[in-house]
Structure formats: structure tokens, C-alpha cells
């Protein structure tokens, strides 16, 4: 069983940057894909970015392409989401997610089945 704990959220001005981190415990064989999702007030949970088990493959939702970068360090059992050029519409609770995989690919968003508790990101305009 995988446990995920996010950190790094906070308040930032529009145009600023934040880096979210996700600590992974409970499974250290690295056969998990990871992802980041977000949920803004009054909206459903939205896929933001995903990364394959080795980190070689990534995927992003269109609204964050060129601004956000997902990465992982399997030697440290961590994942990260670097967010640049933040906008007010990026304000949301951000969740780290994971799912066991048997190959090198980024799973469809609906496949992710393990979630962290979330971390708040607020972008002031």
C-alpha cells in the first residue's frame, strides 16, 4: 500500500513560482506512476500532470503546458511539481496521486487510485 504526503503549498502572487513535493512511502519498488491533480472551489478534481515510473514520460493538461514541470526522484521516493508563471486560476487544492503500473507509460487520469491529503495553493492577482 502506498502512502502519499504533499508539501510546499502556500500563497504566491500572480507570476510567481512554487514547487510542490510528494513523499512516497509504503512501496519502494518504483513500479508506480505518479500524478498531480487539483480541485478549485466549486469544481471537480482536474488532472494536472502525470509521470511514468522511471520519469522518462510526462503528460500535462493544456492549461499548464510550458509553465509546470513534473518530476520524480526514485532514489528518494519523492515526486515534485514545479509551477512557474502562476495565475489566479491555478488556485486550488493540489493532490499527489499514484497507481501501480506494469510498464513505462503515463496512465489515464481515471486510473489513479491512491491520493495524498492535498495542499492548498493560492495565487493572488
C-alpha positions, -999 to 999 in steps of 0.1 A, spaced: 0 0 0 13 34 -10 10 65 12 15 100 -2 21 132 16 22 166 -2 40 197 10 50 231 -5 17 248 -10 11 284 0 2 319 -11 20 334 -40 15 364 -62 5 360 -99 36 354 -120 54 338 -91 65 302 -86 60 273 -62 73 238 -60 51 211 -46 66 179 -32 52 144 -27 68 120 -3 60 83 -11 61 56 15 49 20 18 62 9 -16 97 13 -28 99 -8 -59 92 22 -80 66 4 -101 42 33 -97 32 61 -120 26 94 -103 5 124 -110 -8 157 -97 -44 168 -97 -61 199 -84 -96 209 -72 -107 246 -73 -136 258 -51 -169 246 -66 -152 225 -93 -143 189 -98 -109 173 -95 -88 180 -125 -57 162 -139 -27 185 -140 3 163 -148 15 127 -149 48 110 -150 58 74 -158 75 51 -133 111 59 -145 103 96 -151 110 93 -188 75 101 -199 53 130 -188 19 145 -197 2 178 -189 -31 193 -192 -31 221 -218 -36 249 -194 -3 243 -176 19 232 -205 51 254 -206 45 266 -171 45 235 -149 71 207 -148 65 173 -131 95 152 -120 104 124 -96 135 111 -78 131 74 -73 162 72 -52 145 94 -26 109 82 -32 97 117 -40 78 135 -67 76 172 -75 56 197 -94 74 229 -103 49 257 -111 60 289 -128 41 319 -141 13 312 -117 -21 326 -125 -51 333 -103 -69 304 -120 -43 280 -107 -57 285 -72 -68 251 -59 -60 222 -36 -33 202 -52 -32 164 -47 -4 139 -54 -16 107 -69 -2 73 -77 -11 39 -92 8 7 -96 19 0 -132 35 -28 -152 51 -7 -179 65 26 -189 36 49 -196 15 77 -181 -18 63 -171 -51 78 -179 -63 102 -152 -92 79 -142 -67 51 -134 -50 68 -105 -62 52 -73 -41 65 -44 -42 101 -31 -25 123 -7 -43 147 16 -38 177 -6 -20 210 -2 -35 245 -8 -21 268 -35 -35 303 -36 -24 327 -63 -33 364 -57 -39 386 -86 
